[in-house]
Amino acid sequence: MQKIMITGATGLLGRTLYNTLINDFEVIGTGFSRAKAPLHSLDLGNQHAVIDFLEHHKPDALVHAAAERKPDVCEAAPEQTIALNVAASEFLAKQCAQRGIHFIFISTDYVFDGKAPPYLESAQTAPLNLYGRTKQQAEQAVITQSKQHSIIRVPVLYGDVAELAESAVSVIATQISATEKTQHDNWAVRYPTHVEDIAFTLRDLLKHPANLGGIFHISDTQAMSKYQMAYIMANILGYSSTLLEPIDQPSQSAARPHNCALADSRLNNLGITHQRDFKVAIGKILRNVAT
């Protein structure tokens, strides 16, 4: 049985990866300050600790899901962002290459400027903000270490959350009101993708390691702005949609691309497709958190 190591297993994506992959593989999950058994605490900034961990556990594949993903936080803390998103990723990729470990790096659609969608895996990157630039730099470092390493680009994610603020999608439910008007971005086009569908896709790839290597895009195809997501959530929660006001121009501190639609061409060629209806999925999440 393959042994799969996951970094960032305390986060939304990493937690779902752990809970999904453990059904088919031996899985070792790591986190940092929030790690509790059966997860292991591992400081990715401590290179000696990382080497010792790899030497002890000897995974066949490592899925690197740990990252700073909030663009505004990245802009406010650039040194910490670069240390985690770039330096730690490069070091892990190097150590995996030396040990013959399949390295799978979770990247983002924000490596693109959003001006010419949809983007194939071979498209030229041109990030607009620090978050996107750190991911772009990490991608380059990862591929330099080994052509067998994989880069997985994903869009904005949502899923079964411990709290609604854990996802940039589900947090919208906390920003709308039953009694007051609220404003929501209606400029950027997003493709919210459920983390379980990311996990199912990686499971399918890991079952056939010969398919790994290079860049993969994993994305749902339902295009919507945050305003449109808010509209759906308001209806689910029984709020009046007339209280929602669209913002039709960029309004956040870190620059965002307009439309970074990812074309999942490699996965389609492999016959790997996992998607779900957003309205049904977000409704289930909101009901679960409410109860």
Residue pairs with C-beta under 8 A, 6 or more apart in sequence:
1 25
1 26
2 25
2 26
2 60
2 61
2 206
2 209
3 25
3 26
3 27
3 28
3 57
3 58
3 59
3 60
3 61
4 21
4 25
4 26
4 27
4 28
4 59
4 60
4 61
4 62
4 63
4 206
5 27
5 28
5 29
5 30
5 54
5 57
5 59
5 61
5 62
5 63
6 14
6 17
6 18
6 21
6 27
6 28
6 29
6 30
6 62
6 63
6 65
7 14
7 30
7 31
7 42
7 44
7 62
7 63
7 64
7 65
7 66
7 92
8 14
8 30
8 31
8 64
8 65
8 66
8 67
9 15
9 17
9 18
9 29
9 30
9 31
9 35
9 39
9 65
10 29
10 31
10 32
10 34
10 35
10 39
11 31
11 65
11 66
12 157
12 158
12 159
12 161
12 166
12 167
12 195
13 65
13 106
13 154
13 157
13 159
13 195
13 198
13 199
14 29
14 31
14 63
14 65
14 66
16 159
16 160
16 195
16 196
16 198
16 199
17 63
17 65
17 195
17 198
17 199
17 202
18 27
18 29
18 39
19 199
20 196
20 199
20 200
20 203
21 27
21 199
21 202
21 203
21 206
24 203
24 206
24 207
25 206
28 40
28 57
28 59
29 35
29 38
29 39
29 40
30 39
30 40
30 41
30 42
30 53
30 66
31 39
31 40
31 41
31 42
31 66
32 41
32 42
32 43
32 44
32 66
33 41
35 41
35 42
40 53
42 49
42 50
42 53
43 49
44 50
44 66
44 84
44 88
44 91
44 92
45 83
45 84
45 87
45 88
47 91
50 91
50 92
50 95
51 95
54 62
54 95
54 96
54 99
54 101
58 99
59 101
60 101
60 102
60 209
61 101
61 102
61 103
61 104
61 206
61 209
61 212
62 92
62 96
62 101
62 102
62 103
62 104
63 104
63 106
63 202
64 89
64 92
64 93
64 103
64 104
64 105
64 106
65 106
66 84
66 88
67 84
67 85
67 89
67 106
67 135
68 74
68 77
68 80
68 81
68 84
68 85
68 131
69 108
69 131
70 131
70 168
71 110
71 129
71 130
71 131
71 132
71 252
71 254
71 256
72 252
72 253
72 254
73 81
74 81
74 85
74 129
74 130
74 131
74 134
74 254
75 129
75 130
75 131
75 253
75 254
78 130
81 130
81 131
81 134
82 134
85 131
85 134
85 135
85 137
85 138
86 134
86 137
86 138
86 141
89 105
89 138
89 141
89 142
90 138
90 141
90 142
90 145
92 103
93 103
93 105
93 141
93 142
93 145
93 146
93 149
94 145
95 101
96 102
96 103
96 145
96 146
96 149
97 103
97 145
97 146
97 148
97 149
102 148
102 149
102 150
102 206
102 209
102 212
103 142
103 145
103 146
103 148
103 149
103 150
104 149
104 150
104 152
104 202
104 212
105 138
105 139
105 142
105 149
105 150
105 151
105 152
106 152
106 154
107 135
107 138
107 139
107 151
107 152
107 153
107 154
108 131
108 132
108 135
108 153
108 154
108 155
109 119
109 153
109 154
109 155
109 191
109 219
109 257
109 260
109 261
109 262
110 127
110 128
110 129
110 131
110 132
110 135
110 256
110 257
110 260
111 125
111 126
111 127
111 132
111 135
111 136
111 139
111 153
112 119
112 123
112 125
112 126
112 127
112 132
112 257
112 260
113 126
113 127
113 128
113 257
114 128
114 188
114 189
114 256
114 257
114 258
114 259
114 260
115 257
115 258
116 123
117 189
117 259
117 260
117 261
118 261
118 262
118 263
119 217
119 260
119 261
119 262
119 263
120 217
120 263
120 265
121 153
121 214
121 215
121 216
121 217
121 263
121 265
121 266
122 215
125 136
125 139
127 133
127 135
127 136
128 255
128 256
128 257
129 254
129 255
129 256
130 254
131 254
132 257
139 151
139 215
142 149
142 151
143 149
143 151
143 214
147 213
147 214
148 212
148 213
149 213
150 205
150 212
150 213
150 214
150 215
150 216
151 214
151 215
151 216
152 198
152 202
152 216
152 218
153 215
153 216
153 217
153 218
153 219
153 262
154 193
154 198
154 218
154 219
154 262
155 190
155 191
155 192
155 193
155 219
155 220
155 260
155 262
156 168
156 169
156 190
156 191
156 192
156 193
157 167
157 168
157 169
157 192
157 193
157 194
157 195
157 198
158 167
158 168
158 169
158 170
158 192
158 193
158 194
158 195
158 281
158 282
158 285
159 167
159 194
159 195
159 196
159 285
160 195
160 196
160 285
160 288
161 167
161 170
161 285
161 289
163 289
164 170
164 171
164 173
164 174
164 286
164 289
165 171
165 174
169 192
169 229
169 282
170 282
170 285
170 286
170 289
172 184
172 226
172 229
172 230
172 233
173 233
173 237
173 286
175 182
175 184
175 230
176 182
176 184
176 230
176 233
176 234
176 237
176 239
176 243
176 244
177 239
177 243
178 237
178 238
178 239
178 240
178 243
179 243
180 243
181 243
181 244
181 245
182 230
182 243
182 244
182 245
183 245
183 246
183 247
184 225
184 226
184 227
184 229
184 230
184 244
184 245
184 246
184 247
185 225
185 226
185 227
185 246
185 247
185 250
185 251
185 252
186 225
186 226
186 227
186 228
186 246
186 247
186 248
187 225
187 247
187 248
187 249
187 250
187 251
187 258
188 225
188 226
188 250
188 256
188 257
188 258
188 259
189 223
189 224
189 225
189 258
189 259
189 261
190 223
190 224
190 225
190 226
190 229
191 219
191 220
191 221
191 222
191 223
191 224
191 260
191 261
191 262
192 220
192 222
192 224
192 229
192 278
192 282
193 218
193 219
193 220
193 275
194 220
194 276
194 281
196 274
197 218
197 220
197 274
197 275
197 276
198 218
200 274
201 216
201 218
201 267
201 272
201 274
204 270
204 272
205 211
205 212
205 216
205 270
205 272
206 212
211 270
214 266
215 266
216 264
216 266
216 267
217 262
217 263
217 264
217 265
217 266
217 267
218 262
218 264
218 267
219 261
219 262
219 264
220 275
220 276
220 278
221 275
222 277
222 278
223 259
223 261
224 232
224 278
225 246
227 244
227 246
227 247
229 278
229 282
230 244
231 241
231 244
232 278
232 279
232 282
233 282
233 286
234 240
234 241
234 243
234 244
235 241
236 279
236 282
236 283
236 286
237 286
250 256
264 273
267 273
